[in-house]
Amino acid sequence: MIKTFVKKALEEDIGRGDLFNLVGKNSFASANIICKDVGIFAGKPYVKALCKMNKLDITFYFKDGDTLQKGDLVARIEGKSKTILRCERTILNLMQHASGIASNVAQYKKVLQGYSLKLLDTRKTRPHLRIFEKYAIRCGGGNNHRMGLDDCLMLKDTHLQTINDLKSFIQEAREKIPFTCKIEIECEDVDFAKFAMQCGADIVMCDNMSHEAIAAVVAYKNSDFPHVLLEASGNITKDNIIQYAQTGVDAISSGSLIHHATWLDFSMKITHKTVA
């Protein structure tokens, strides 16, 4: 899957052909990739696959999840100069995008230091980039929520509007969905969160609820349904996440882990060339 992804990413940039290939001579070259920011490194398996596919030798000096400082030599590439230049932007895009998400997640994790809850992503990912972006979440120390519609039955407010009898719906779902799949229900107030637990939910999402309301849901869950998992979600940022953690939920999810991430800056510099 990684090979297919990076192949398509490179093809998108090449288009009908790299015009630089039409001019001048090829040569053997080496290039350094330098970090120009402070953050968390991510992207290694994707860059490694792209280089291998294009017969470039790459040496990494950091692994996914490592902290980078401005000026760090992240990797060194050797191979045909025209190949290095053809792959340059795709390599940097992969590293910058993944490292930006990982760095953003690490900042959230720093705020949550001392809390054992899970920090989750969401399905608010860019089209065709879900696996890549969710991989970057893990590099930063976060956890993945469901990958898609096929690995957890989640009933959001829009789904609930189409269901007349929630308890009967859940009973039917248990007979039809895989045995290992959980059922999660989005709730917007304390009463409905209690009702969702009574109907058989495995996970209750407290969506856009106040900290006081979530704390009340936690208290009810602990006394009556200790096996149910609680997730807080909805407009959660680095500035307010600690208040949600203090409620006692099992997990916090935030789309901003991905869509508010800022790319880390890397640059590539040719350091040596020998005309073929």
N, C-alpha and C positions, 0 to 999 in steps of 0.2 A: 504493500500500500504506500509506503514511503517512497519507493522507487517511482511509482506511477505519478505521485504528487509532484516530486521534484522535476521529473521529466516534463510534465505539463507546464510547470512554472517556467522552466527554461525555454520551452518552445514558444510560450507566450511572448517572451522577450525577443527571441530570434526572429520570429515572423517568417518571412520567406527566405531569410538568410542574413547573416552578419556581413554588412557591406565592408567592414574592415578587412575581412578575409580576402577581398578582391585586390588589395593593394599591399605592396611591400613583401618582405620575406618573413617566414616564421623563424622562431628562435626558441632556445631553451631558456626558461626564466624562473625566477623565484619571487614570491611576494609575501609580505607580512600583512596580517590583519591586526589592526590596533584598535583598542577600545578608547573612545573619547569621552566616556561618561563613567559614572559610578553606578553599579547595579549588579544584577544576577545574570549569569550566563545561561543561555538556553539555545538549542538549535543544532547541537552536535550531530545527532544521527541523521538529520536531514542534509546538512552540509557534507557530511562524510559520504552519504549515498550519492549525492550530486557529483562530488569529485571523483569517486570511483567509477561512476558511469561515463565520465569524460576523461578517464585515464590521467587524472591529476593526483599527485601524492600530497597528502595533507597531514601535518603534525599539529595536534592540539596541545596547548599548554594549560588548559583548564577543562574541567568536566561540567556537565549540566548541574546547575545548582550552586556553583562556586561564585563567590563575590569577586567582582571586577573593580579595579581602580582605573582612573584616567591615566592613559599611557601604557597600560598593560599590553604585552604581546600575547594575543589570544591564540593565533594559529599561524603556521607557515605553509605555503603552497608551492609546489614545484611541478613543472611540466611545460608543455608547449605554450609559448607566450600568447598566441592567438586564442588558445583554448581558455587560458586563465582570464583573459580580457572578455571573452564571450560569456563566461560564467560569473564574472565579478558582481554584477548587480543582483543576480538571483541569489548568490551566496550571502551577500550583505543584507538583502531583504529578509531572508530566512532568519538570520541571526538577530537582526534588529527587531523584527516583529516578535519573535519568541522571547528574546531577552527583555523586551519592554513589558510584556505580560508577566513574566516571572518576577521582574523587579517590582512591579506594582503589587503582586500578591505578597511578596516578602515584606513590603511596607505594612500591609494589613496584618500579617502574622506578627510583626514586631509589636503592634498595638495590642494584639491579643495574647501576648506573652503571659504565661501563668494560667491560662484557661485551656481546658482539655477539649473544648468543642471543635467540630469540624468546620473549616472554611470552604464553602462550596461555590463552584461556578454555576452558570445557568445555560439555557439553550440560546441565549442572545449572542450568537456567534456569526461571523461573516459567512456567507454562502460558500460551500466547498472547503472551508477552512476549520470546520469544527474539531476534527481529530487533532490537527496541528495546534490550534489554540488551547484545547483542553490538555494537550501534552505540556504546553508551556505553563499552564496552571500548576501541574504537578512539580515542574522544575522549581517553581517559586515556593513550594511547601504547602500548596493548597490541595484540595480534594475535588474530584469530579462529581457533579450531580449526574443525573441520567444522561446518557449519550444521545438518546433520541426517544421517539415515541414507542419503541419496541422493547425497552428494558425496564420500564416501570409504568404502571397505570396511574397517571396523575390527573385528578379531576379538578380543573381550574374553574373559575367563576363562570366562564362561558359554557363549559361542559355541564356544570350543575344546573344551568338554566334549562337544559334539555332532559333532565332526569326528574321523574315524578316521585319515585319512591327510592330514596338513597339506600336504605338497608337492603331492599330486594335487589337493587342494581349490584351492590357489592357481593351479595350471595351468588348471583348469577356470574359475576366476573370471576369469582373464585373457581368456578367450574370450567371456565374457558381460557383464562390466561395461564401461562406456565406456573408450575408449583413454586418456583423460586422467586417469582416477581412480587414486588410489594405494591400496595395501593396507598397513594398519597392524596390527601384532600386539602385544597386551599380553603382557608377560613379567614373571614374578615372581622369576626367578633368572638367573644368568649363563649356565648351560648352555642354558636354553630360549631365551634371547636369541640365543645363537650359532646354535642350531637354526633359529630364525625367519629369520635372515639367510640361512642355507644353503637354506632352502625358497623364498626369493624375496621376502621382505618389502621394501617400499619404506621403511617407517618402523617402528622398534621402540620401543615404549613400555616404559620401565623403571618398573614400577609397584610402589610400596612397597618398593623395594630400598634397601639401605644405600648410603652414599656410596662406600664401598670397592668394592662390587659394581658400581655404575654405572661407576666409573672403569675397572674390568676390562672391562666391555662396550665402553666407549669405545675402549680400547686395541685390542681385537679388531677392532672395526669399522674403525678407522683403518688397520690392517695388512692386513685381508682383504676388507672390504666398504666402501671409502671412499665409495661412492655412497649408502649407506643413511643415513637421517636418524635421530637418536636423540632421544627425548623422555623427560623425567623427570616423574613424576606420583605423586600419593598423599600426602595430608596435608602438603602444602607450604604454608608460611605466610611472612609477612614475617620472622619470627624465624629461620627455618632455610633460606630460599631461597638464600642466598649459598653455602651448603655444596654445594647441588646445582649451582649455576652453576660452581663450581670443578672439577667432574668433567669438564667439556668437552663436555657434551651440546649439541645444536643448539637445543633448545627446552625450556621448562618450562611445564607446564599446571597450573592450580589453579582448582578450583571456588570457592574462597574469594574470588576476585576479584569475584564477583557475590554469592554468598550470605552473605558476611561484610561486605559494604559497608554503611555507615551513611549515610542520606540527609543531604544538605546542607540547611541551613535557609534558606528564603527567605520573605519576606513581601510582601504587596501592600498598598499604601496609596493610597486615593483622595486626589488632590491638588487637584482642581478639578471643579466641576460647574456646569452652567447649565441651569435648568429649561426644558424644551421647551415 
